[in-house]
């Protein structure tokens, strides 16, 4: 694909973002971080978008940070310290923006997701992978422990699995990634787009405000003690119940008809 390094297509309430820098293996360069973060913020304010698909062009999903840019930063008088701090801060901002995005985000992974690229996948809400995909936090192989990718990874897979990945630099196959909880669905390369789109369409067909309320609560309750989590989600359920469109959904179910939601 040619054109902008990030491409967006919209249809049926689904925004599809395509990383389009195949020559750099879709690395999270300064430019890619900027445009992707900006687009995520725009989608957050878009009431017509109900689901986001994140995919990539070329022979890799995302190779992680742009190592050439990182090495060039060492020429600064401080050896690159401030540049590295700014880079990891901007990357963390993007990853947190994906989690905070009101709409569910589905990563559609056709090939390798490495280091910060694996972090990007783990920061999405759902993952559909081709059986040719693989996932790794392999910075340790070049002497750089993937400490920031570790944050998203350890929130998706068991600690022992994450630590093994982080310390060995070895990659998980798509099937193994599904076994440990990083990936939701695995399919063939030819069926990847259709499988991802079908999952997105299923979610997009639900009541948008309910999905937005639910996604926020899903992450908010995760770090709370059990009793506090029930108190918090009880309040969320009340908020959801008080919506007129939820009343219409319940009424329609009892009347055995499809709800007439005003999307």
C-alpha positions as CSV (number, residue, x, y, z in Angstrom):
1,X,0.0,0.0,0.0
2,X,1.1,3.5,-0.7
3,X,-0.1,6.8,0.8
4,X,-0.2,8.1,4.4
5,X,1.5,6.0,7.1
6,X,-1.9,5.6,8.8
7,X,-5.0,5.1,6.8
8,X,-8.6,5.2,8.0
9,X,-11.7,3.7,6.5
10,X,-15.2,4.0,7.9
11,X,-18.4,2.0,7.3
12,X,-21.3,0.5,9.3
13,X,-20.1,2.1,12.5
14,X,-16.6,0.5,12.2
15,X,-13.4,2.6,11.8
16,X,-10.6,0.6,10.3
17,X,-7.1,2.0,11.0
18,X,-4.2,0.6,8.9
19,X,-0.6,1.0,9.9
20,X,0.9,1.7,6.5
21,X,4.7,2.0,6.8
22,X,5.8,-1.4,5.5
23,X,9.3,-0.3,4.7
24,X,9.9,0.2,8.4
25,X,7.8,-2.9,9.4
26,X,5.2,-0.4,10.7
27,X,7.6,0.7,13.5
28,X,6.2,3.1,16.1
29,X,8.3,6.0,14.8
30,X,7.8,9.5,16.1
31,X,5.5,10.2,13.1
32,X,3.5,6.9,13.6
33,X,3.0,7.6,17.3
34,X,1.8,11.1,16.5
35,X,-0.7,10.2,13.8
36,X,-2.0,7.1,15.6
37,X,-2.5,9.0,18.9
38,X,-4.2,11.8,17.1
39,X,-6.6,9.5,15.3
40,X,-7.5,7.7,18.5
41,X,-8.4,11.0,20.1
42,X,-10.5,11.9,17.1
43,X,-12.3,8.6,17.2
44,X,-13.0,9.1,20.9
45,X,-15.1,12.1,20.1
46,X,-16.9,10.5,17.1
47,X,-20.3,9.3,18.2
48,X,-20.8,7.4,14.9
49,X,-17.9,5.1,15.4
50,X,-18.9,2.0,17.5
51,X,-15.9,-0.3,17.0
52,X,-12.3,0.2,15.9
53,X,-10.2,-2.3,13.9
54,X,-6.4,-1.8,14.0
55,X,-4.6,-3.7,11.2
56,X,-1.3,-3.3,9.3
57,X,0.1,-3.5,5.8
58,X,3.2,-5.3,4.7
59,X,5.1,-8.3,6.1
60,X,4.9,-7.3,9.7
61,X,2.2,-6.0,12.0
62,X,4.5,-3.8,14.0
63,X,8.2,-4.2,14.8
64,X,8.1,-2.0,17.8
65,X,10.0,1.3,18.3
66,X,12.1,2.7,15.4
67,X,15.6,1.7,16.5
68,X,17.2,4.0,13.9
69,X,15.5,7.0,15.4
70,X,16.5,5.8,18.9
71,X,20.1,5.5,18.0
72,X,20.1,8.9,16.3
73,X,18.9,10.4,19.5
74,X,22.2,9.4,21.2
75,X,23.9,12.3,19.4
76,X,22.3,14.8,21.8
77,X,24.5,16.3,24.5
78,X,22.7,14.2,27.2
79,X,23.2,11.0,25.2
80,X,19.5,10.9,24.3
81,X,18.2,10.6,27.9
82,X,15.5,13.3,27.3
83,X,14.6,12.0,23.9
84,X,14.1,8.5,25.3
85,X,12.0,9.8,28.2
86,X,9.8,11.7,25.7
87,X,9.5,8.7,23.4
88,X,8.4,6.3,26.2
89,X,6.0,8.9,27.6
90,X,4.4,9.4,24.2
91,X,4.1,5.7,23.6
92,X,2.5,5.2,27.1
93,X,0.1,8.0,26.2
94,X,-1.0,6.1,23.1
95,X,-1.4,2.8,24.9
96,X,-3.5,4.3,27.6
97,X,-5.6,6.2,25.0
98,X,-6.5,2.9,23.4
99,X,-7.7,1.5,26.8
100,X,-9.6,4.7,27.5
101,X,-11.2,4.9,24.1
102,X,-14.9,4.5,24.6
103,X,-15.2,2.2,21.6
104,X,-13.8,-1.4,21.7
105,X,-10.6,-1.9,19.7
106,X,-9.9,-5.1,17.8
107,X,-6.3,-5.8,16.7
108,X,-6.3,-7.7,13.4
109,X,-2.8,-9.3,13.4
110,X,-1.5,-11.0,10.2
111,X,2.2,-11.3,11.1
112,X,4.9,-10.4,13.6
113,X,4.1,-8.1,16.5
114,X,7.3,-7.5,18.4
115,X,8.3,-5.5,21.5
116,X,6.3,-2.3,21.5
117,X,4.3,-3.8,18.6
118,X,3.3,-6.6,21.0
119,X,2.5,-3.9,23.5
120,X,0.2,-2.3,20.9
121,X,-1.6,-5.6,20.5
122,X,-2.0,-6.2,24.2
123,X,-3.4,-2.6,24.6
124,X,-6.3,-3.5,22.3
125,X,-9.4,-4.9,23.8
126,X,-9.7,-7.9,21.5
127,X,-7.3,-9.7,19.1
128,X,-8.0,-11.7,16.0
129,X,-4.8,-13.3,14.6
130,X,-3.8,-15.2,11.5
131,X,-2.2,-18.5,12.2
132,X,0.9,-17.0,10.7
133,X,1.1,-14.3,13.3
134,X,3.6,-14.4,16.2
135,X,4.1,-12.3,19.3
136,X,7.1,-11.4,21.3
137,X,8.8,-8.9,23.6
138,X,12.2,-9.5,22.3
139,X,14.1,-6.4,23.4
140,X,16.2,-8.5,25.7
141,X,17.9,-10.0,22.6
142,X,19.6,-6.6,22.0
143,X,20.1,-5.7,25.7
144,X,16.9,-3.7,26.2
145,X,14.4,-5.3,28.6
146,X,10.9,-4.5,27.4
147,X,9.8,-2.8,30.6
148,X,7.1,-0.6,29.1
149,X,5.6,-3.4,26.9
150,X,5.6,-5.5,30.0
151,X,2.8,-3.3,31.5
152,X,0.2,-4.1,28.8
153,X,1.5,-7.7,28.5
154,X,1.2,-8.6,32.2
155,X,-2.4,-7.4,32.1
156,X,-3.3,-9.9,29.4
157,X,-1.3,-13.1,30.1
158,X,-0.3,-15.0,33.2
159,X,2.8,-13.6,35.0
160,X,4.9,-16.7,34.4
161,X,4.2,-16.6,30.7
162,X,5.0,-12.9,30.5
163,X,8.2,-13.2,32.4
164,X,9.4,-16.1,30.2
165,X,8.7,-14.0,27.1
166,X,10.5,-11.0,28.6
167,X,13.6,-12.8,29.7
168,X,14.0,-15.2,26.8
169,X,12.9,-13.0,23.9
170,X,11.1,-15.9,22.4
171,X,8.0,-15.5,20.4
172,X,4.6,-17.1,20.9
173,X,2.7,-18.6,18.0
174,X,-0.8,-17.5,17.4
175,X,-2.2,-20.7,18.8
176,X,-0.1,-20.4,21.9
177,X,-1.0,-16.7,22.3
178,X,-4.7,-17.8,22.2
179,X,-4.0,-20.4,24.9
180,X,-2.5,-17.9,27.3
181,X,-5.2,-15.2,26.7
182,X,-3.4,-12.7,24.5
183,X,-5.4,-13.6,21.4
184,X,-9.2,-14.2,21.2
185,X,-9.5,-15.9,17.8
186,X,-7.1,-17.5,15.3
187,X,-7.9,-18.0,11.7
188,X,-6.3,-18.5,8.3
189,X,-4.6,-15.6,6.6
190,X,-7.3,-15.5,3.9
191,X,-10.1,-15.4,6.4
192,X,-8.5,-12.8,8.8
193,X,-10.2,-9.7,7.5
194,X,-13.6,-11.4,7.3
195,X,-13.3,-12.9,10.8
196,X,-12.2,-9.6,12.2
197,X,-15.0,-7.7,10.4
198,X,-17.6,-10.3,11.6
199,X,-16.5,-9.8,15.3
200,X,-16.6,-6.0,14.8
201,X,-20.0,-6.1,13.2
202,X,-21.4,-8.2,16.1
203,X,-20.3,-5.6,18.6
204,X,-21.3,-2.7,16.4
205,X,-24.9,-4.1,16.3
206,X,-25.2,-3.8,20.1
207,X,-26.4,-0.6,21.8
208,X,-23.4,1.8,21.6
209,X,-23.9,3.6,24.9
210,X,-24.1,0.3,26.8
211,X,-20.8,-0.9,25.2
212,X,-19.2,2.4,26.1
213,X,-20.4,2.2,29.7
214,X,-19.3,-1.4,29.9
215,X,-15.8,-0.9,28.5
216,X,-15.1,1.9,31.0
217,X,-16.4,-0.2,33.9
218,X,-14.5,-3.3,32.7
219,X,-11.1,-1.5,33.2
220,X,-12.2,0.5,36.2
221,X,-13.2,-2.5,38.3
222,X,-10.2,-4.6,37.4
223,X,-7.8,-3.0,39.9
224,X,-10.4,-2.7,42.7
225,X,-10.7,-5.1,45.7
226,X,-13.6,-7.5,45.3
227,X,-16.1,-5.6,47.5
228,X,-15.3,-2.2,46.0
229,X,-15.6,-3.7,42.5
230,X,-19.1,-4.8,43.2
231,X,-20.1,-1.4,44.7
232,X,-18.7,0.4,41.7
233,X,-20.2,-1.9,39.1
234,X,-23.5,-1.8,40.9
235,X,-23.5,2.0,40.4
236,X,-22.6,1.4,36.7
237,X,-25.6,-1.0,36.3
238,X,-27.9,1.6,37.8
239,X,-26.5,4.2,35.4
240,X,-27.1,1.8,32.5
241,X,-30.6,0.9,33.6
242,X,-31.7,4.5,33.8
243,X,-31.2,5.1,30.1
244,X,-34.3,5.2,27.9
245,X,-32.7,3.0,25.3
246,X,-32.0,0.3,27.9
247,X,-35.7,0.5,28.9
248,X,-36.6,0.0,25.2
249,X,-34.2,-3.0,25.0
250,X,-35.8,-4.7,28.0
251,X,-39.3,-3.9,26.8
252,X,-38.6,-5.2,23.4
253,X,-37.2,-8.5,24.8
254,X,-40.3,-9.0,26.9
255,X,-42.5,-8.2,23.9
256,X,-40.4,-10.6,21.8
257,X,-39.5,-8.0,19.2
258,X,-36.3,-6.2,18.1
259,X,-35.5,-3.0,20.0
260,X,-36.1,0.3,18.3
261,X,-32.9,2.0,19.3
262,X,-32.2,5.5,18.2
263,X,-28.5,5.1,17.4
